[in-house]
């Protein structure tokens, strides 16, 4: 098993990232930090994961917010 010491998201799933951010910020706060429709209109973890897996720029913003929030 390879380790990635410079990758703060190593071993953390996208679902875990979204769920932790949701618990911390709620949908409203999350949509203020990352301006994407799936966080604003009828939000759900499932729809957010579907969108984030297809949209690299949005996923990067969510991952950056996670690192900024929890990995300081």
GUSE-172385 format. One record per residue (C-alpha): residue number from 1; residue in one letter; x, y, z. Coordinates in steps of 0.001 Angstrom, whole numbers. Each point is the difference from the previous one (the first is absolute). Example, Ala and Ser with C-alpha at 12.3 -4.5 7.8 and 13.67 -1.06 7.14 Angstrom:
<1,'A',<12300,-4500,7800>>
<2,'S',<1370,3440,-660>>
***
This chain:
<1,'X',<0,0,0>>
<2,'X',<1384,3366,-1002>>
<3,'X',<-333,2971,2274>>
<4,'X',<-479,3525,-1215>>
<5,'X',<1390,2235,2740>>
<6,'X',<-593,3195,-2005>>
<7,'X',<-3642,-788,-775>>
<8,'X',<-2275,1078,2883>>
<9,'X',<-2962,-1783,-1631>>
<10,'X',<1706,-3375,-340>>
<11,'X',<-2344,-2708,1224>>
<12,'X',<-3018,2316,325>>
<13,'X',<-2920,-645,-2321>>
<14,'X',<-1882,2764,-1781>>
<15,'X',<-3115,-1068,1876>>
<16,'X',<1775,442,3342>>
<17,'X',<1212,3444,-1112>>
<18,'X',<-3520,1120,-950>>
<19,'X',<-1587,-1441,3142>>
<20,'X',<2536,1628,2331>>
<21,'X',<-353,3366,-1733>>
<22,'X',<-3784,-333,142>>
<23,'X',<125,-765,3721>>
<24,'X',<2277,2990,591>>
<25,'X',<-1621,2619,-2272>>
<26,'X',<-3463,-1291,-908>>
<27,'X',<-1318,365,-3551>>
<28,'X',<-367,3769,214>>
<29,'X',<3522,572,1301>>
<30,'X',<1441,-2480,-2460>>
<31,'X',<-1690,1767,-2906>>
<32,'X',<1451,3310,1181>>
<33,'X',<3537,-1423,-116>>
<34,'X',<-409,-1989,-3221>>
<35,'X',<-2420,1608,-2420>>
<36,'X',<-1539,-2994,-1763>>
<37,'X',<-3657,-718,-613>>
<38,'X',<11,-3503,1506>>
<39,'X',<639,1623,3404>>
<40,'X',<-2782,2581,-476>>
<41,'X',<-2968,-1626,-1722>>
<42,'X',<-1426,-3202,1498>>
<43,'X',<3384,-1006,1445>>
<44,'X',<822,-3583,845>>
<45,'X',<3220,-1875,581>>
<46,'X',<-775,-2343,-2910>>
<47,'X',<-592,2769,-2563>>
<48,'X',<3033,1903,1238>>
<49,'X',<2246,-3049,-349>>
<50,'X',<-1289,-654,-3518>>
<51,'X',<746,3582,-1042>>
<52,'X',<3382,197,1727>>
<53,'X',<1197,-3260,-1565>>
<54,'X',<-726,1410,-3467>>
<55,'X',<1188,3574,545>>
<56,'X',<3688,348,825>>
<57,'X',<-2,3741,807>>
<58,'X',<-2859,-365,2488>>
<59,'X',<1576,-3037,1636>>
<60,'X',<3260,1921,365>>
<61,'X',<-1807,2875,1747>>
<62,'X',<-1714,-2412,2404>>
<63,'X',<3255,-1818,739>>
<64,'X',<1812,3315,530>>
<65,'X',<-2709,1109,2433>>
<66,'X',<333,-3299,1873>>
<67,'X',<3764,367,307>>
<68,'X',<-340,3654,1072>>
<69,'X',<-2684,-852,2568>>
<70,'X',<1336,-3207,1552>>
<71,'X',<3693,-366,-847>>
<72,'X',<1441,3327,1156>>
***
